[in-house]
Amino acid sequence: MQVKINPVKSMIKGKRICIVDDSIVRGTTIRTRVKKLRELGAAEVHFRVSCPPIKHPCFYGIDFSSKGELIAANHSIAEIERFIGLDSLHYLSIDGLLRSVSHPEKYCLACFNGDYPIPCVGDGCSRACLEVSD
Ligand code: SF4
């Protein structure tokens, strides 16, 4: 945040801030950013996430491989709100996501619903997702 985003105190102090981002994976980056906004005097900080909660690992190449890393896999919305320090948190629903695209049947939703379009390879797979199933 210090390098990429330079918050201007006069624009933040006393204001009700709404952050929009594409996802929450671990929640640690946004927690730091919200803390900074509070230090600069934000009256309220809300967060809207343009994807559903990420609850399952991706083993197709995205860099979150175990449930232990995923804040939404292990915590309720209220718990995530408290951890990040938000006044409110809302995610896009899976239905809402699918309504926003054409050919929704063609999309992988595995990290949201655990329904992997290509099955895990079983015994030969060393991915952590196999070790932390529900
Ligand atoms: S939608 Fe599928 S491919 Fe994309 S990050 Fe989630 S599990 Fe991985």
Residues whose N, C-alpha, C, O or C-beta is under 5 A from the ligand:
A	BS01	SF4	P57 C58 Y60 I62 C108 L109 A110 C111
